[in-house]
Amino acid sequence: MKLFKEEGNNHYKNQRYKEASYFYQKVIIYGDYTFPEEEKDCEIMEELLQQANCNLGMCLVKAGEWESARVNFNEASKGRNKKVKAKGFYWLTKYYLRVGKLEEAVKTIYSIKEMGTPYNDCVSEL
């Protein structure tokens, strides 16, 4: 799964978003069918899935597919990695502002603010 994510990252850096999406989707699909026995392995897999969802969301935004991206950002905002979680909330807020759902946008802004000082920069960008 990690290799798929890294391959997706390479394509993303080279602005090949369709190819990057393919590899991020592979991470998510493999994650759905992988059942680690060790707690440590579960945590690693959860973080890979969180990152893959966020990265896939970014690719979908680049393709103008905001509604599909919303689903991935929502998944990314549920994970343990606070940096990725903040990104998920940030892009969810952008989505809600884009479609005129101001109440939901405010809720996600508060979710970012509750995470603490390092992530408040995301709020000031909005």
Backbone as JSON Lines, residues from 0, in Angstrom:
{"i":0,"aa":"M","n":[0.83,-1.19,0.0],"ca":[0.0,0.0,0.0],"c":[0.87,1.26,0.0]}
{"i":1,"aa":"K","n":[1.94,1.18,0.76],"ca":[2.83,2.34,0.84],"c":[3.44,2.66,-0.53]}
{"i":2,"aa":"L","n":[3.8,1.62,-1.28],"ca":[4.38,1.83,-2.61],"c":[3.37,2.48,-3.56]}
{"i":3,"aa":"F","n":[2.11,2.09,-3.45],"ca":[1.07,2.7,-4.28],"c":[0.93,4.19,-3.94]}
{"i":4,"aa":"K","n":[0.96,4.5,-2.63],"ca":[0.85,5.9,-2.22],"c":[2.04,6.7,-2.74]}
{"i":5,"aa":"E","n":[3.23,6.15,-2.62],"ca":[4.43,6.85,-3.11],"c":[4.38,7.05,-4.62]}
{"i":6,"aa":"E","n":[3.89,6.06,-5.34],"ca":[3.75,6.19,-6.8],"c":[2.72,7.29,-7.12]}
{"i":7,"aa":"G","n":[1.64,7.32,-6.37],"ca":[0.66,8.39,-6.54],"c":[1.26,9.75,-6.27]}
{"i":8,"aa":"N","n":[2.08,9.84,-5.22],"ca":[2.74,11.11,-4.89],"c":[3.66,11.57,-6.03]}
{"i":9,"aa":"N","n":[4.37,10.62,-6.62],"ca":[5.26,10.97,-7.74],"c":[4.47,11.53,-8.92]}
{"i":10,"aa":"H","n":[3.37,10.89,-9.24],"ca":[2.53,11.39,-10.34],"c":[1.94,12.76,-10.0]}
{"i":11,"aa":"Y","n":[1.52,12.92,-8.74],"ca":[0.93,14.21,-8.34],"c":[1.95,15.34,-8.48]}
{"i":12,"aa":"K","n":[3.16,15.08,-8.02],"ca":[4.22,16.1,-8.12],"c":[4.49,16.5,-9.56]}
{"i":13,"aa":"N","n":[4.28,15.55,-10.49],"ca":[4.49,15.82,-11.91],"c":[3.2,16.25,-12.62]}
{"i":14,"aa":"Q","n":[2.2,16.6,-11.83],"ca":[0.92,17.11,-12.32],"c":[0.19,16.12,-13.21]}
{"i":15,"aa":"R","n":[0.38,14.84,-12.96],"ca":[-0.35,13.79,-13.66],"c":[-1.42,13.27,-12.69]}
{"i":16,"aa":"Y","n":[-2.48,14.06,-12.55],"ca":[-3.47,13.83,-11.51],"c":[-4.3,12.57,-11.75]}
{"i":17,"aa":"K","n":[-4.6,12.26,-13.01],"ca":[-5.37,11.06,-13.31],"c":[-4.59,9.81,-12.9]}
{"i":18,"aa":"E","n":[-3.31,9.8,-13.22],"ca":[-2.46,8.67,-12.84],"c":[-2.31,8.59,-11.32]}
{"i":19,"aa":"A","n":[-2.13,9.73,-10.69],"ca":[-2.03,9.77,-9.22],"c":[-3.3,9.22,-8.59]}
{"i":20,"aa":"S","n":[-4.45,9.62,-9.12],"ca":[-5.73,9.14,-8.6],"c":[-5.81,7.62,-8.63]}
{"i":21,"aa":"Y","n":[-5.34,7.05,-9.71],"ca":[-5.36,5.59,-9.86],"c":[-4.62,4.92,-8.7]}
{"i":22,"aa":"F","n":[-3.45,5.42,-8.36],"ca":[-2.67,4.8,-7.29],"c":[-3.26,5.06,-5.91]}
{"i":23,"aa":"Y","n":[-3.81,6.25,-5.69],"ca":[-4.46,6.51,-4.4],"c":[-5.7,5.62,-4.24]}
{"i":24,"aa":"Q","n":[-6.42,5.4,-5.33],"ca":[-7.58,4.5,-5.27],"c":[-7.14,3.08,-4.93]}
{"i":25,"aa":"K","n":[-6.0,2.66,-5.46],"ca":[-5.47,1.32,-5.15],"c":[-5.19,1.19,-3.64]}
{"i":26,"aa":"V","n":[-4.63,2.24,-3.05],"ca":[-4.38,2.21,-1.59],"c":[-5.69,1.98,-0.85]}
{"i":27,"aa":"I","n":[-6.72,2.74,-1.25],"ca":[-8.01,2.66,-0.56],"c":[-8.64,1.28,-0.76]}
{"i":28,"aa":"I","n":[-8.59,0.76,-1.97],"ca":[-9.17,-0.56,-2.25],"c":[-8.44,-1.65,-1.48]}
{"i":29,"aa":"Y","n":[-7.11,-1.62,-1.52],"ca":[-6.34,-2.62,-0.77],"c":[-6.61,-2.5,0.73]}
{"i":30,"aa":"G","n":[-6.76,-1.28,1.2],"ca":[-7.05,-1.08,2.61],"c":[-8.36,-1.68,3.04]}
{"i":31,"aa":"D","n":[-9.34,-1.68,2.13],"ca":[-10.64,-2.27,2.43],"c":[-10.58,-3.79,2.58]}
{"i":32,"aa":"Y","n":[-9.55,-4.4,1.98],"ca":[-9.44,-5.86,2.0],"c":[-8.23,-6.36,2.78]}
{"i":33,"aa":"T","n":[-7.65,-5.49,3.6],"ca":[-6.49,-5.86,4.4],"c":[-6.87,-5.82,5.87]}
{"i":34,"aa":"F","n":[-6.52,-6.86,6.58],"ca":[-6.89,-6.97,7.99],"c":[-5.65,-7.31,8.81]}
{"i":35,"aa":"P","n":[-4.86,-6.28,9.17],"ca":[-3.64,-6.53,9.94],"c":[-3.95,-7.12,11.31]}
{"i":36,"aa":"E","n":[-3.05,-7.95,11.76],"ca":[-3.24,-8.59,13.06],"c":[-2.65,-7.75,14.19]}
{"i":37,"aa":"E","n":[-1.56,-7.06,13.93],"ca":[-0.88,-6.27,14.95],"c":[-1.46,-4.86,15.02]}
{"i":38,"aa":"E","n":[-1.55,-4.32,16.21],"ca":[-2.07,-2.96,16.41],"c":[-1.22,-1.94,15.66]}
{"i":39,"aa":"K","n":[0.09,-2.12,15.7],"ca":[1.01,-1.21,15.01],"c":[0.71,-1.18,13.51]}
{"i":40,"aa":"D","n":[0.47,-2.35,12.93],"ca":[0.16,-2.44,11.51],"c":[-1.19,-1.78,11.18]}
{"i":41,"aa":"C","n":[-2.13,-1.91,12.11],"ca":[-3.44,-1.25,11.93],"c":[-3.27,0.26,11.88]}
{"i":42,"aa":"E","n":[-2.45,0.79,12.77],"ca":[-2.22,2.23,12.8],"c":[-1.54,2.72,11.53]}
{"i":43,"aa":"I","n":[-0.57,1.97,11.04],"ca":[0.12,2.33,9.8],"c":[-0.87,2.33,8.64]}
{"i":44,"aa":"M","n":[-1.71,1.3,8.58],"ca":[-2.68,1.21,7.5],"c":[-3.7,2.34,7.57]}
{"i":45,"aa":"E","n":[-4.18,2.65,8.77],"ca":[-5.14,3.74,8.95],"c":[-4.55,5.07,8.46]}
{"i":46,"aa":"E","n":[-3.29,5.32,8.78],"ca":[-2.66,6.56,8.35],"c":[-2.49,6.6,6.83]}
{"i":47,"aa":"L","n":[-2.11,5.47,6.24],"ca":[-1.99,5.4,4.78],"c":[-3.34,5.67,4.11]}
{"i":48,"aa":"L","n":[-4.39,5.1,4.66],"ca":[-5.74,5.32,4.11],"c":[-6.17,6.77,4.26]}
{"i":49,"aa":"Q","n":[-5.87,7.37,5.4],"ca":[-6.2,8.77,5.63],"c":[-5.48,9.66,4.62]}
{"i":50,"aa":"Q","n":[-4.18,9.41,4.44],"ca":[-3.4,10.2,3.49],"c":[-3.87,9.98,2.06]}
{"i":51,"aa":"A","n":[-4.17,8.72,1.71],"ca":[-4.62,8.41,0.35],"c":[-5.95,9.1,0.06]}
{"i":52,"aa":"N","n":[-6.85,9.12,1.03],"ca":[-8.13,9.81,0.85],"c":[-7.93,11.31,0.63]}
{"i":53,"aa":"C","n":[-7.07,11.91,1.41],"ca":[-6.81,13.34,1.26],"c":[-6.17,13.62,-0.09]}
{"i":54,"aa":"N","n":[-5.18,12.82,-0.47],"ca":[-4.49,13.03,-1.73],"c":[-5.4,12.78,-2.93]}
{"i":55,"aa":"L","n":[-6.25,11.77,-2.83],"ca":[-7.21,11.52,-3.91],"c":[-8.18,12.69,-4.02]}
{"i":56,"aa":"G","n":[-8.59,13.22,-2.89],"ca":[-9.45,14.41,-2.9],"c":[-8.79,15.57,-3.63]}
{"i":57,"aa":"M","n":[-7.49,15.75,-3.4],"ca":[-6.77,16.83,-4.07],"c":[-6.75,16.61,-5.59]}
{"i":58,"aa":"C","n":[-6.56,15.37,-6.01],"ca":[-6.57,15.07,-7.45],"c":[-7.95,15.36,-8.04]}
{"i":59,"aa":"L","n":[-8.99,15.01,-7.31],"ca":[-10.35,15.23,-7.8],"c":[-10.67,16.72,-7.88]}
{"i":60,"aa":"V","n":[-10.15,17.51,-6.95],"ca":[-10.32,18.97,-7.02],"c":[-9.65,19.5,-8.28]}
{"i":61,"aa":"K","n":[-8.45,19.0,-8.57],"ca":[-7.74,19.43,-9.78],"c":[-8.54,19.11,-11.04]}
{"i":62,"aa":"A","n":[-9.33,18.03,-10.98],"ca":[-10.15,17.63,-12.12],"c":[-11.52,18.29,-12.11]}
{"i":63,"aa":"G","n":[-11.77,19.14,-11.09],"ca":[-13.05,19.83,-10.99],"c":[-14.18,18.97,-10.44]}
{"i":64,"aa":"E","n":[-13.84,17.83,-9.85],"ca":[-14.84,16.9,-9.31],"c":[-15.0,17.11,-7.8]}
{"i":65,"aa":"W","n":[-15.53,18.25,-7.44],"ca":[-15.63,18.65,-6.04],"c":[-16.5,17.72,-5.21]}
{"i":66,"aa":"E","n":[-17.61,17.27,-5.77],"ca":[-18.52,16.41,-5.0],"c":[-17.84,15.1,-4.63]}
{"i":67,"aa":"S","n":[-17.14,14.49,-5.57],"ca":[-16.4,13.27,-5.27],"c":[-15.28,13.54,-4.26]}
{"i":68,"aa":"A","n":[-14.61,14.67,-4.43],"ca":[-13.53,15.04,-3.52],"c":[-14.05,15.21,-2.09]}
{"i":69,"aa":"R","n":[-15.26,15.73,-1.94],"ca":[-15.85,15.93,-0.62],"c":[-15.87,14.63,0.17]}
{"i":70,"aa":"V","n":[-16.22,13.54,-0.5],"ca":[-16.29,12.23,0.16],"c":[-14.91,11.84,0.71]}
{"i":71,"aa":"N","n":[-13.88,12.04,-0.1],"ca":[-12.53,11.69,0.34],"c":[-12.03,12.61,1.44]}
{"i":72,"aa":"F","n":[-12.3,13.91,1.35],"ca":[-11.88,14.82,2.41],"c":[-12.6,14.51,3.71]}
{"i":73,"aa":"N","n":[-13.85,14.1,3.61],"ca":[-14.6,13.71,4.8],"c":[-13.92,12.52,5.47]}
{"i":74,"aa":"E","n":[-13.51,11.53,4.68],"ca":[-12.8,10.37,5.24],"c":[-11.46,10.79,5.86]}
{"i":75,"aa":"A","n":[-10.74,11.67,5.18],"ca":[-9.45,12.13,5.69],"c":[-9.6,12.87,7.02]}
{"i":76,"aa":"S","n":[-10.72,13.56,7.19],"ca":[-10.92,14.34,8.42],"c":[-11.26,13.46,9.62]}
{"i":77,"aa":"K","n":[-11.46,12.19,9.4],"ca":[-11.81,11.27,10.49],"c":[-10.59,10.57,11.1]}
{"i":78,"aa":"G","n":[-9.44,10.69,10.46],"ca":[-8.26,9.94,10.9],"c":[-7.55,10.54,12.1]}
{"i":79,"aa":"R","n":[-6.49,9.86,12.53],"ca":[-5.73,10.28,13.72],"c":[-4.65,11.31,13.43]}
{"i":80,"aa":"N","n":[-4.09,11.28,12.21],"ca":[-3.02,12.21,11.87],"c":[-3.6,13.61,11.8]}
{"i":81,"aa":"K","n":[-3.21,14.46,12.75],"ca":[-3.82,15.78,12.86],"c":[-3.54,16.68,11.65]}
{"i":82,"aa":"K","n":[-2.37,16.56,11.07],"ca":[-2.05,17.39,9.91],"c":[-2.96,17.04,8.74]}
{"i":83,"aa":"V","n":[-3.14,15.75,8.48],"ca":[-4.0,15.32,7.38],"c":[-5.46,15.61,7.72]}
{"i":84,"aa":"K","n":[-5.8,15.44,8.98],"ca":[-7.16,15.74,9.44],"c":[-7.49,17.22,9.19]}
{"i":85,"aa":"A","n":[-6.55,18.1,9.52],"ca":[-6.75,19.53,9.3],"c":[-6.91,19.84,7.81]}
{"i":86,"aa":"K","n":[-6.11,19.18,6.97],"ca":[-6.25,19.36,5.52],"c":[-7.63,18.92,5.04]}
{"i":87,"aa":"G","n":[-8.09,17.79,5.57],"ca":[-9.42,17.31,5.21],"c":[-10.49,18.33,5.57]}
{"i":88,"aa":"F","n":[-10.41,18.85,6.8],"ca":[-11.37,19.88,7.23],"c":[-11.24,21.15,6.39]}
{"i":89,"aa":"Y","n":[-10.02,21.54,6.08],"ca":[-9.77,22.74,5.26],"c":[-10.47,22.62,3.91]}
{"i":90,"aa":"W","n":[-10.26,21.49,3.24],"ca":[-10.84,21.31,1.91],"c":[-12.34,21.07,1.99]}
{"i":91,"aa":"L","n":[-12.82,20.47,3.06],"ca":[-14.28,20.37,3.24],"c":[-14.89,21.77,3.37]}
{"i":92,"aa":"T","n":[-14.2,22.63,4.11],"ca":[-14.68,24.01,4.26],"c":[-14.73,24.7,2.91]}
{"i":93,"aa":"K","n":[-13.68,24.54,2.11],"ca":[-13.66,25.14,0.77],"c":[-14.82,24.61,-0.08]}
{"i":94,"aa":"Y","n":[-15.07,23.32,0.04],"ca":[-16.19,22.73,-0.71],"c":[-17.5,23.36,-0.27]}
{"i":95,"aa":"Y","n":[-17.73,23.42,1.05],"ca":[-18.99,23.97,1.55],"c":[-19.16,25.43,1.15]}
{"i":96,"aa":"L","n":[-18.1,26.21,1.19],"ca":[-18.18,27.6,0.74],"c":[-18.51,27.67,-0.75]}
{"i":97,"aa":"R","n":[-17.92,26.77,-1.51],"ca":[-18.13,26.74,-2.96],"c":[-19.59,26.47,-3.34]}
{"i":98,"aa":"V","n":[-20.24,25.57,-2.56],"ca":[-21.62,25.21,-2.88],"c":[-22.64,26.0,-2.04]}
{"i":99,"aa":"G","n":[-22.17,26.97,-1.27],"ca":[-23.07,27.84,-0.52],"c":[-23.63,27.25,0.76]}
{"i":100,"aa":"K","n":[-22.98,26.24,1.3],"ca":[-23.42,25.63,2.56],"c":[-22.62,26.27,3.7]}
{"i":101,"aa":"L","n":[-23.03,27.48,4.06],"ca":[-22.26,28.26,5.02],"c":[-22.26,27.67,6.42]}
{"i":102,"aa":"E","n":[-23.38,27.1,6.83],"ca":[-23.45,26.52,8.18],"c":[-22.46,25.37,8.33]}
{"i":103,"aa":"E","n":[-22.39,24.5,7.31],"ca":[-21.44,23.39,7.34],"c":[-20.0,23.91,7.3]}
{"i":104,"aa":"A","n":[-19.77,24.98,6.52],"ca":[-18.43,25.57,6.45],"c":[-17.98,26.06,7.82]}
{"i":105,"aa":"V","n":[-18.88,26.71,8.53],"ca":[-18.56,27.22,9.86],"c":[-18.24,26.06,10.81]}
{"i":106,"aa":"K","n":[-19.0,24.97,10.71],"ca":[-18.74,23.81,11.57],"c":[-17.35,23.23,11.33]}
{"i":107,"aa":"T","n":[-16.97,23.14,10.07],"ca":[-15.64,22.58,9.79],"c":[-14.53,23.53,10.22]}
{"i":108,"aa":"I","n":[-14.78,24.83,10.12],"ca":[-13.8,25.8,10.61],"c":[-13.59,25.61,12.11]}
{"i":109,"aa":"Y","n":[-14.68,25.43,12.84],"ca":[-14.56,25.21,14.29],"c":[-13.83,23.9,14.59]}
{"i":110,"aa":"S","n":[-14.03,22.9,13.73],"ca":[-13.32,21.63,13.93],"c":[-11.81,21.84,13.82]}
{"i":111,"aa":"I","n":[-11.4,22.68,12.86],"ca":[-9.97,22.99,12.71],"c":[-9.48,23.75,13.94]}
{"i":112,"aa":"K","n":[-10.24,24.76,14.36],"ca":[-9.82,25.58,15.5],"c":[-9.68,24.75,16.77]}
{"i":113,"aa":"E","n":[-10.54,23.75,16.95],"ca":[-10.49,22.9,18.13],"c":[-9.23,22.04,18.17]}
{"i":114,"aa":"M","n":[-8.59,21.87,17.02],"ca":[-7.4,21.03,16.97],"c":[-6.18,21.71,17.57]}
{"i":115,"aa":"G","n":[-6.2,23.02,17.7],"ca":[-5.1,23.71,18.35],"c":[-4.33,24.64,17.44]}
{"i":116,"aa":"T","n":[-3.42,25.36,18.03],"ca":[-2.68,26.44,17.39],"c":[-1.99,26.11,16.08]}
{"i":117,"aa":"P","n":[-1.23,25.0,15.95],"ca":[-0.52,24.78,14.69],"c":[-1.44,24.71,13.47]}
{"i":118,"aa":"Y","n":[-2.7,24.38,13.69],"ca":[-3.62,24.19,12.58],"c":[-4.51,25.4,12.34]}
{"i":119,"aa":"N","n":[-4.41,26.39,13.19],"ca":[-5.22,27.6,13.0],"c":[-4.83,28.37,11.76]}
{"i":120,"aa":"D","n":[-3.6,28.13,11.22],"ca":[-3.2,28.78,9.96],"c":[-4.16,28.43,8.84]}
{"i":121,"aa":"C","n":[-4.7,27.22,8.88],"ca":[-5.67,26.8,7.86],"c":[-6.88,27.73,7.87]}
{"i":122,"aa":"V","n":[-7.32,28.1,9.08],"ca":[-8.5,28.95,9.21],"c":[-8.22,30.33,8.66]}
{"i":123,"aa":"S","n":[-7.05,30.89,8.93],"ca":[-6.74,32.23,8.45],"c":[-6.64,32.28,6.92]}
{"i":124,"aa":"E","n":[-6.31,31.14,6.28],"ca":[-6.26,31.09,4.81],"c":[-7.65,31.17,4.19]}
{"i":125,"aa":"L","n":[-8.65,30.71,4.93],"ca":[-10.0,30.71,4.39],"c":[-10.56,32.12,4.45]}
